[in-house]
């Protein structure tokens, strides 16, 4: 076997492999002998079909089967001998017909892990945002708890609908004066002001009283998913059938006990602690993300196209949601998605190299510790989680998660981190505690 290596790019290699003639001849001979024992062709007795006739009827299939067998037997060894770290599946093309040429050769194009010898894995310079939860954030969280435990009642005396009320209504859609019955609805119940309704309906219901009917104009966009409505001007005929107002519980010791605390002060303390943990976790996530970004920025290694395509296929729906709303007019979304996928692949390769050069591995103890954390975080039973993560795909994902955390822990331990006090209002309202 002769192997000729051609470097197509930093991450692509072509191997031309010429097979030993005597070995191929022997394989072909074995294949035709086996076929000859079983082949049945009109005019010949079973097992007595001449080789030329077998070639005429089955030569192409026999040659194809032998070539596949020879590739399976020779390609792994050729890759191993050339010390190539192959990523993905090779693309193989045959160069010759086994039955009619003197040289039997094929070409295998493979993607390989990029050269990491020159990458910079030195100390990173990072910034950690330090968030301090105060009374404002605590008040928001406690108000959320009251909202979660609110009750509904019919207003006494009855009044027009307003924001935060729960409205039950019927809606009909009119276009060119005709009602499109298939698009109407009866008995819908929603809370006003929650952005769960079309704006014209939400605005139209406000100020209505039960039993009242009102029409509000609407212009449907050209891109509307229902072609009967796309680009049309029409109206919603709204009938309010019931109205309820929200009643919030008083923020006192009794409420605190209802939600599982011993007293109001205990509820405030636990809520404050939960909020602080949320923002500490946020700070940790942000500095880890910055570490990855800094590592990638310092090492613009080439990435194998197949890995990029694989990541794109897996993440395109979520990336569209993440990035679609931030692109300017006329921006090439696909180019942006591909760039993001390339960065994720580059980050994965670099983190793997950090793990390799520092001897970082994931042990069973690491996996068990992570499962215990997950059980505490989710409230799920640890034995059930252990059974669930026996599935190889889930186990592999868990290993990747733990490995990334261990690598980032190492990078952060070597990094120069500057702490910067940050106003929580800069990142939006306090999260739900």
VEXZALUM-609827 format. One record per residue (C-alpha): x, y, z. Coordinates in nm, 2 decimals, m for minus. Each point is the difference from the previous one (the first is absolute). Example, Ala and Ser with C-alpha at 12.3 -4.5 7.8 and 13.67 -1.06 7.14 Angstrom:
{u:1.23 v:m0.45 w:0.78} .
{u:0.14 v:0.34 w:m0.07} .
REM end
This chain:
{u:0.00 v:0.00 w:0.00} .
{u:0.13 v:0.34 w:m0.10} .
{u:m0.13 v:0.32 w:0.17} .
{u:0.05 v:0.35 w:m0.14} .
{u:m0.11 v:0.29 w:0.23} .
{u:m0.10 v:0.34 w:m0.13} .
{u:m0.09 v:0.29 w:0.24} .
{u:m0.30 v:0.18 w:m0.15} .
{u:m0.04 v:0.24 w:0.29} .
{u:0.10 v:0.03 w:0.37} .
{u:m0.30 v:m0.23 w:0.08} .
{u:m0.03 v:m0.21 w:m0.32} .
{u:0.22 v:m0.28 w:m0.12} .
{u:m0.02 v:m0.22 w:m0.31} .
{u:0.14 v:m0.36 w:0.01} .
{u:0.06 v:m0.18 w:m0.33} .
{u:0.03 v:m0.37 w:0.07} .
{u:0.12 v:m0.25 w:m0.26} .
{u:m0.09 v:m0.35 w:0.10} .
{u:0.23 v:m0.29 w:m0.04} .
{u:m0.09 v:m0.19 w:m0.32} .
{u:0.05 v:m0.34 w:0.13} .
{u:m0.22 v:0.07 w:0.30} .
{u:m0.28 v:0.13 w:m0.21} .
{u:0.03 v:m0.29 w:m0.24} .
{u:m0.02 v:m0.24 w:0.29} .
{u:m0.32 v:0.17 w:0.14} .
{u:m0.16 v:0.00 w:m0.34} .
{u:0.08 v:m0.37 w:m0.04} .
{u:m0.15 v:m0.08 w:0.33} .
{u:m0.31 v:0.20 w:m0.08} .
{u:m0.06 v:m0.17 w:m0.34} .
{u:0.06 v:m0.34 w:0.16} .
{u:m0.26 v:0.06 w:0.26} .
{u:m0.24 v:0.14 w:m0.26} .
{u:0.07 v:m0.30 w:m0.23} .
{u:m0.11 v:m0.25 w:0.26} .
{u:m0.35 v:0.16 w:0.03} .
{u:m0.07 v:0.18 w:m0.33} .
{u:m0.28 v:m0.14 w:m0.22} .
{u:0.00 v:0.11 w:m0.36} .
{u:m0.22 v:m0.15 w:m0.27} .
{u:0.20 v:m0.25 w:m0.20} .
{u:0.25 v:m0.09 w:0.27} .
{u:m0.01 v:m0.24 w:0.29} .
{u:0.03 v:0.15 w:0.35} .
{u:0.37 v:0.04 w:0.09} .
{u:0.11 v:m0.05 w:m0.36} .
{u:m0.04 v:0.35 w:m0.14} .
{u:0.33 v:0.11 w:m0.18} .
{u:0.18 v:0.30 w:0.15} .
{u:m0.04 v:0.22 w:m0.32} .
{u:m0.38 v:m0.05 w:0.02} .
{u:0.00 v:0.09 w:0.37} .
{u:0.19 v:0.32 w:m0.09} .
{u:m0.25 v:0.08 w:m0.27} .
{u:m0.30 v:m0.04 w:0.23} .
{u:0.14 v:0.10 w:0.34} .
{u:0.34 v:0.16 w:m0.06} .
{u:m0.10 v:0.36 w:0.09} .
{u:m0.16 v:m0.10 w:0.33} .
{u:0.29 v:m0.23 w:0.10} .
{u:0.26 v:0.27 w:m0.08} .
{u:m0.20 v:0.26 w:0.21} .
{u:m0.03 v:m0.24 w:0.29} .
{u:0.37 v:m0.08 w:m0.01} .
{u:0.10 v:0.36 w:m0.03} .
{u:m0.21 v:0.09 w:0.31} .
{u:0.16 v:m0.29 w:0.19} .
{u:0.35 v:0.12 w:m0.10} .
{u:m0.08 v:0.36 w:0.10} .
{u:m0.13 v:m0.11 w:0.34} .
{u:0.32 v:m0.21 w:0.05} .
{u:0.26 v:0.25 w:m0.12} .
{u:m0.13 v:0.35 w:0.07} .
{u:0.01 v:m0.01 w:0.38} .
{u:0.36 v:m0.13 w:m0.01} .
{u:0.10 v:0.28 w:m0.25} .
{u:m0.15 v:0.26 w:0.23} .
{u:0.17 v:m0.15 w:0.30} .
{u:0.34 v:m0.02 w:m0.18} .
{u:m0.02 v:0.37 w:m0.10} .
{u:m0.09 v:0.09 w:0.36} .
{u:m0.31 v:0.20 w:m0.11} .
{u:m0.26 v:0.10 w:0.26} .
{u:m0.30 v:m0.04 w:m0.23} .
{u:m0.33 v:0.17 w:0.07} .
{u:m0.32 v:m0.13 w:m0.15} .
{u:m0.04 v:m0.26 w:m0.28} .
{u:0.25 v:m0.02 w:m0.30} .
{u:m0.13 v:0.08 w:m0.35} .
{u:0.13 v:m0.28 w:m0.22} .
{u:0.02 v:m0.01 w:m0.38} .
{u:0.12 v:m0.30 w:m0.21} .
{u:0.24 v:0.07 w:m0.28} .
{u:m0.02 v:m0.32 w:m0.19} .
{u:m0.20 v:m0.31 w:m0.11} .
{u:0.13 v:m0.30 w:0.19} .
{u:m0.08 v:m0.23 w:m0.29} .
{u:0.17 v:0.19 w:m0.28} .
{u:0.31 v:0.20 w:0.13} .
{u:0.34 v:m0.09 w:0.11} .
{u:0.00 v:0.25 w:0.29} .
{u:m0.27 v:0.00 w:0.27} .
{u:m0.01 v:0.33 w:0.19} .
{u:m0.24 v:0.22 w:0.19} .
{u:0.01 v:0.35 w:0.15} .
{u:m0.13 v:0.08 w:0.35} .
{u:m0.05 v:0.36 w:0.10} .
{u:m0.01 v:0.05 w:0.37} .
{u:m0.04 v:0.29 w:0.24} .
{u:0.26 v:0.02 w:0.28} .
{u:0.04 v:0.18 w:0.33} .
{u:0.19 v:0.32 w:m0.06} .
{u:0.36 v:0.05 w:0.11} .
{u:m0.01 v:0.12 w:0.36} .
{u:0.37 v:0.04 w:0.06} .
{u:0.00 v:0.38 w:m0.03} .
{u:m0.31 v:0.08 w:0.20} .
{u:0.02 v:0.24 w:0.30} .
{u:m0.14 v:m0.16 w:0.32} .
{u:0.16 v:0.26 w:0.22} .
{u:m0.18 v:0.19 w:0.28} .
{u:m0.30 v:0.19 w:m0.11} .
{u:m0.10 v:0.35 w:0.11} .
{u:m0.37 v:0.00 w:0.10} .
{u:m0.26 v:0.22 w:0.17} .
{u:m0.25 v:m0.13 w:0.25} .
{u:m0.31 v:0.20 w:0.06} .
{u:m0.10 v:0.01 w:0.37} .
{u:m0.37 v:0.04 w:0.06} .
{u:m0.14 v:0.10 w:0.34} .
{u:m0.37 v:m0.06 w:0.06} .
{u:m0.18 v:0.28 w:0.18} .
{u:m0.34 v:0.10 w:0.12} .
{u:m0.12 v:0.08 w:m0.35} .
{u:0.07 v:m0.35 w:m0.13} .
{u:m0.15 v:m0.15 w:0.31} .
{u:m0.32 v:0.20 w:m0.04} .
{u:m0.03 v:m0.12 w:m0.36} .
{u:0.04 v:m0.36 w:0.10} .
{u:m0.25 v:0.02 w:0.28} .
{u:m0.25 v:0.16 w:m0.23} .
{u:0.05 v:m0.29 w:m0.24} .
{u:m0.08 v:m0.24 w:0.28} .
{u:m0.32 v:0.19 w:0.07} .
{u:m0.09 v:m0.01 w:m0.37} .
{u:0.05 v:m0.37 w:0.00} .
{u:m0.23 v:m0.05 w:0.29} .
{u:m0.27 v:0.24 w:m0.11} .
{u:m0.37 v:m0.10 w:m0.01} .
{u:m0.27 v:0.12 w:m0.24} .
{u:m0.34 v:0.15 w:0.08} .
{u:m0.28 v:0.17 w:m0.18} .
{u:0.03 v:0.38 w:0.05} .
{u:m0.27 v:0.15 w:0.23} .
{u:m0.14 v:0.22 w:m0.13} .
{u:0.07 v:m0.10 w:m0.36} .
{u:0.22 v:0.23 w:m0.19} .
{u:0.17 v:0.02 w:m0.34} .
{u:0.30 v:m0.23 w:m0.07} .
{u:0.35 v:0.12 w:0.07} .
{u:0.36 v:m0.13 w:0.00} .
{u:0.06 v:m0.31 w:0.22} .
{u:m0.37 v:m0.10 w:m0.02} .
{u:m0.08 v:m0.34 w:m0.13} .
{u:m0.24 v:0.03 w:m0.29} .
{u:m0.21 v:m0.28 w:m0.16} .
{u:m0.12 v:0.10 w:m0.35} .
{u:m0.11 v:m0.11 w:m0.34} .
{u:0.17 v:0.13 w:m0.32} .
{u:m0.11 v:0.00 w:m0.36} .
{u:0.22 v:0.11 w:m0.29} .
{u:m0.16 v:0.21 w:m0.27} .
{u:0.16 v:0.06 w:m0.34} .
{u:m0.18 v:0.21 w:m0.27} .
{u:m0.30 v:m0.01 w:0.23} .
{u:m0.02 v:m0.38 w:0.00} .
{u:0.06 v:m0.21 w:0.31} .
{u:0.27 v:m0.27 w:m0.04} .
{u:m0.15 v:m0.25 w:0.23} .
{u:0.30 v:m0.24 w:m0.01} .
{u:0.22 v:0.26 w:0.16} .
{u:m0.22 v:0.10 w:0.29} .
{u:0.00 v:m0.12 w:0.36} .
{u:m0.24 v:m0.02 w:0.29} .
{u:0.07 v:0.00 w:0.37} .
{u:0.36 v:0.11 w:m0.01} .
{u:0.14 v:0.09 w:0.34} .
{u:0.31 v:0.22 w:0.04} .
{u:0.16 v:0.25 w:0.24} .
{u:0.00 v:0.35 w:m0.16} .
{u:0.34 v:0.17 w:m0.03} .
{u:0.21 v:m0.32 w:m0.01} .
{u:0.08 v:0.03 w:m0.38} .
{u:m0.16 v:m0.34 w:m0.06} .
{u:m0.26 v:0.15 w:m0.24} .
{u:0.01 v:0.19 w:m0.33} .
{u:0.04 v:0.36 w:0.10} .
{u:m0.32 v:0.12 w:m0.16} .
{u:m0.20 v:m0.26 w:0.19} .
{u:0.17 v:0.07 w:0.34} .
{u:m0.05 v:0.38 w:m0.05} .
{u:m0.36 v:m0.06 w:m0.12} .
{u:m0.10 v:m0.20 w:0.30} .
{u:0.11 v:0.27 w:0.24} .
{u:m0.29 v:0.22 w:0.10} .
{u:m0.26 v:m0.25 w:m0.10} .
{u:m0.26 v:m0.14 w:0.25} .
{u:m0.14 v:m0.35 w:0.00} .
{u:m0.27 v:m0.04 w:m0.27} .
{u:0.14 v:0.28 w:m0.21} .
{u:0.10 v:m0.05 w:m0.37} .
{u:0.26 v:0.21 w:m0.18} .
{u:0.17 v:0.00 w:m0.33} .
{u:0.37 v:0.10 w:m0.04} .
{u:0.18 v:0.05 w:m0.33} .
{u:0.30 v:m0.21 w:m0.09} .
{u:0.25 v:m0.02 w:m0.29} .
{u:0.14 v:m0.35 w:m0.05} .
{u:0.37 v:0.00 w:m0.12} .
{u:0.09 v:m0.14 w:m0.34} .
{u:0.19 v:m0.28 w:0.18} .
{u:m0.30 v:m0.12 w:0.20} .
{u:0.01 v:m0.38 w:0.02} .
{u:m0.37 v:m0.02 w:m0.11} .
{u:0.00 v:0.09 w:m0.37} .
{u:m0.37 v:0.10 w:0.02} .
{u:0.10 v:0.28 w:0.24} .
{u:0.34 v:0.10 w:m0.14} .
{u:0.01 v:0.36 w:m0.10} .
{u:m0.37 v:0.05 w:0.07} .
{u:m0.17 v:0.28 w:0.21} .
{u:m0.28 v:m0.12 w:0.22} .
{u:m0.14 v:0.02 w:0.35} .
{u:m0.03 v:m0.21 w:0.32} .
{u:m0.35 v:m0.02 w:0.14} .
{u:0.05 v:m0.04 w:0.38} .
{u:m0.26 v:m0.10 w:0.25} .
{u:0.10 v:0.00 w:0.37} .
{u:m0.18 v:m0.28 w:0.18} .
{u:0.16 v:0.01 w:0.34} .
{u:0.25 v:0.21 w:0.20} .
{u:0.20 v:m0.08 w:0.31} .
{u:0.25 v:0.21 w:0.20} .
{u:0.31 v:m0.11 w:0.16} .
{u:0.03 v:0.01 w:0.38} .
{u:0.35 v:m0.01 w:0.15} .
{u:0.06 v:m0.14 w:0.35} .
{u:0.13 v:0.23 w:0.26} .
{u:0.37 v:m0.02 w:0.06} .
{u:0.00 v:m0.12 w:0.36} .
{u:0.09 v:m0.30 w:0.22} .
{u:m0.31 v:m0.19 w:m0.11} .
{u:0.10 v:0.03 w:m0.36} .
{u:0.35 v:m0.10 w:0.08} .
{u:m0.12 v:m0.32 w:0.17} .
{u:m0.23 v:m0.07 w:m0.30} .
{u:0.31 v:m0.01 w:m0.23} .
{u:0.21 v:m0.21 w:0.24} .
{u:0.19 v:0.25 w:0.22} .
{u:m0.03 v:0.03 w:0.38} .
{u:m0.05 v:0.38 w:m0.01} .
{u:0.01 v:0.30 w:m0.23} .
{u:0.36 v:0.08 w:0.11} .
{u:0.10 v:m0.36 w:m0.08} .
{u:m0.16 v:0.02 w:m0.34} .
{u:0.19 v:0.33 w:m0.07} .
{u:0.32 v:m0.16 w:0.11} .
{u:m0.04 v:m0.32 w:m0.21} .
{u:m0.12 v:0.21 w:m0.30} .
{u:0.30 v:0.23 w:0.03} .
{u:0.24 v:m0.30 w:0.02} .
{u:m0.16 v:m0.16 w:m0.31} .
{u:0.03 v:0.32 w:m0.19} .
{u:0.37 v:0.05 w:0.10} .
{u:0.07 v:m0.36 w:m0.11} .
{u:m0.17 v:0.07 w:m0.33} .
{u:0.22 v:0.30 w:m0.07} .
{u:0.31 v:m0.17 w:0.12} .
{u:m0.07 v:m0.29 w:m0.24} .
{u:m0.06 v:0.26 w:m0.27} .
{u:0.34 v:0.16 w:0.07} .
{u:0.16 v:m0.34 w:m0.01} .
{u:m0.16 v:m0.08 w:m0.33} .
{u:0.10 v:0.33 w:m0.15} .
{u:0.37 v:m0.03 w:0.10} .
{u:0.01 v:m0.36 w:m0.13} .
{u:m0.15 v:0.12 w:m0.33} .
{u:0.26 v:0.28 w:m0.01} .
{u:0.27 v:m0.25 w:0.06} .
{u:m0.11 v:m0.21 w:m0.30} .
{u:m0.03 v:0.31 w:m0.22} .
{u:0.34 v:0.12 w:0.10} .
{u:0.15 v:m0.34 w:m0.07} .
{u:m0.16 v:m0.01 w:m0.34} .
{u:0.11 v:0.36 w:m0.08} .
{u:0.36 v:m0.08 w:0.08} .
{u:0.00 v:m0.32 w:m0.21} .
{u:m0.16 v:0.03 w:m0.34} .
{u:0.06 v:m0.36 w:m0.09} .
{u:m0.16 v:m0.14 w:m0.32} .
{u:m0.31 v:m0.22 w:0.05} .
{u:m0.11 v:m0.32 w:m0.18} .
{u:m0.30 v:0.08 w:m0.23} .
{u:m0.18 v:m0.32 w:0.10} .
{u:0.00 v:0.10 w:0.37} .
{u:m0.14 v:0.34 w:m0.09} .
{u:m0.27 v:m0.15 w:m0.21} .
{u:m0.09 v:m0.24 w:0.28} .
{u:m0.02 v:0.28 w:0.25} .
{u:m0.21 v:0.21 w:m0.24} .
{u:m0.24 v:m0.29 w:m0.04} .
{u:m0.04 v:m0.05 w:0.37} .
{u:m0.02 v:0.37 w:0.10} .
{u:m0.15 v:0.18 w:m0.29} .
{u:m0.35 v:0.03 w:0.15} .
{u:0.13 v:0.14 w:0.34} .
{u:0.26 v:0.22 w:m0.17} .
{u:m0.28 v:0.15 w:m0.22} .
{u:m0.19 v:0.09 w:0.31} .
{u:0.31 v:0.13 w:0.18} .
{u:0.14 v:0.21 w:m0.29} .
{u:m0.29 v:0.07 w:m0.23} .
{u:m0.13 v:0.30 w:0.21} .
{u:0.34 v:0.16 w:0.02} .
{u:0.09 v:0.02 w:m0.37} .
{u:m0.02 v:0.32 w:m0.19} .
{u:m0.20 v:0.05 w:m0.31} .
{u:0.14 v:m0.19 w:m0.29} .
{u:0.24 v:m0.20 w:0.21} .
{u:0.08 v:m0.35 w:m0.12} .
{u:m0.14 v:m0.22 w:0.27} .
{u:0.15 v:m0.32 w:m0.14} .
{u:0.35 v:0.15 w:0.00} .
{u:m0.05 v:0.11 w:0.36} .
{u:m0.12 v:m0.34 w:0.10} .
{u:0.30 v:m0.17 w:m0.17} .
{u:0.24 v:0.24 w:0.18} .
{u:m0.16 v:m0.08 w:0.33} .
{u:0.02 v:m0.38 w:m0.07} .
{u:0.37 v:0.04 w:m0.10} .
{u:0.07 v:0.17 w:0.33} .
{u:m0.17 v:m0.27 w:0.19} .
{u:0.20 v:m0.27 w:m0.18} .
{u:0.32 v:0.20 w:0.06} .
{u:m0.08 v:0.03 w:0.37} .
{u:m0.06 v:m0.37 w:0.03} .
{u:0.33 v:m0.09 w:m0.17} .
{u:0.19 v:0.24 w:0.22} .
{u:m0.16 v:m0.12 w:0.32} .
{u:0.07 v:m0.36 w:m0.10} .
{u:0.37 v:0.09 w:m0.06} .
{u:0.02 v:0.17 w:0.34} .
{u:m0.14 v:m0.32 w:0.16} .
{u:0.25 v:m0.21 w:m0.19} .
{u:0.31 v:0.21 w:0.08} .
{u:m0.09 v:0.02 w:0.36} .
{u:m0.11 v:m0.36 w:0.05} .
{u:m0.36 v:0.09 w:0.09} .
{u:m0.23 v:m0.30 w:m0.01} .
{u:m0.36 v:m0.07 w:0.12} .
{u:m0.02 v:m0.27 w:0.27} .
{u:m0.30 v:m0.19 w:0.12} .
{u:0.02 v:0.20 w:0.32} .
{u:m0.03 v:0.32 w:m0.20} .
{u:m0.31 v:m0.13 w:m0.18} .
{u:m0.16 v:m0.12 w:0.33} .
{u:0.07 v:0.34 w:0.16} .
{u:m0.17 v:0.18 w:m0.29} .
{u:m0.30 v:m0.23 w:0.02} .
{u:m0.03 v:0.08 w:0.37} .
{u:0.00 v:0.37 w:m0.08} .
{u:m0.26 v:m0.05 w:m0.27} .
{u:m0.22 v:m0.19 w:0.25} .
{u:0.02 v:0.29 w:0.25} .
{u:m0.06 v:0.26 w:m0.27} .
{u:m0.30 v:m0.17 w:m0.16} .
{u:m0.15 v:m0.19 w:0.29} .
{u:0.02 v:m0.32 w:m0.19} .
{u:0.09 v:m0.33 w:0.17} .
{u:0.37 v:m0.08 w:m0.04} .
{u:m0.06 v:m0.37 w:m0.08} .
{u:m0.23 v:0.09 w:m0.29} .
{u:0.26 v:0.25 w:m0.14} .
{u:0.27 v:m0.27 w:0.02} .
{u:m0.22 v:m0.24 w:m0.20} .
{u:m0.09 v:0.27 w:m0.25} .
{u:0.37 v:0.08 w:m0.06} .
{u:0.09 v:m0.35 w:m0.08} .
{u:m0.11 v:0.08 w:m0.35} .
{u:0.32 v:0.05 w:m0.19} .
{u:m0.11 v:0.32 w:m0.18} .
{u:m0.10 v:0.17 w:0.32} .
{u:0.31 v:m0.13 w:0.17} .
{u:0.22 v:0.14 w:m0.27} .
{u:m0.17 v:0.34 w:0.04} .
{u:0.05 v:m0.01 w:0.37} .
{u:0.37 v:m0.09 w:m0.04} .
{u:0.04 v:0.30 w:m0.24} .
{u:m0.16 v:0.23 w:0.25} .
{u:0.21 v:m0.11 w:0.29} .
{u:0.32 v:0.01 w:m0.21} .
{u:m0.07 v:0.35 w:m0.12} .
{u:m0.06 v:0.11 w:0.36} .
{u:0.33 v:m0.15 w:0.12} .
{u:0.19 v:0.16 w:m0.29} .
{u:m0.15 v:0.34 w:0.07} .
{u:0.07 v:m0.04 w:0.37} .
{u:0.37 v:m0.04 w:m0.09} .
{u:0.00 v:0.30 w:m0.24} .
{u:m0.17 v:0.22 w:0.26} .
{u:0.25 v:m0.12 w:0.27} .
{u:0.28 v:0.13 w:m0.22} .
{u:m0.18 v:0.31 w:m0.13} .
{u:0.04 v:0.36 w:0.12} .
{u:m0.35 v:0.10 w:0.10} .
{u:m0.10 v:0.36 w:0.08} .
{u:m0.33 v:0.03 w:0.20} .
{u:m0.23 v:0.28 w:m0.11} .
{u:m0.30 v:0.10 w:0.21} .
{u:m0.30 v:0.00 w:m0.23} .
{u:m0.35 v:0.14 w:0.04} .
{u:m0.26 v:m0.27 w:m0.02} .
{u:m0.23 v:0.24 w:m0.19} .
{u:0.25 v:m0.02 w:m0.29} .
{u:m0.11 v:m0.36 w:m0.05} .
{u:m0.37 v:0.04 w:0.04} .
{u:m0.24 v:m0.07 w:0.29} .
{u:0.08 v:m0.25 w:0.27} .
{u:m0.06 v:m0.36 w:m0.10} .
{u:m0.28 v:m0.19 w:0.16} .
{u:0.12 v:m0.14 w:0.33} .
REM end
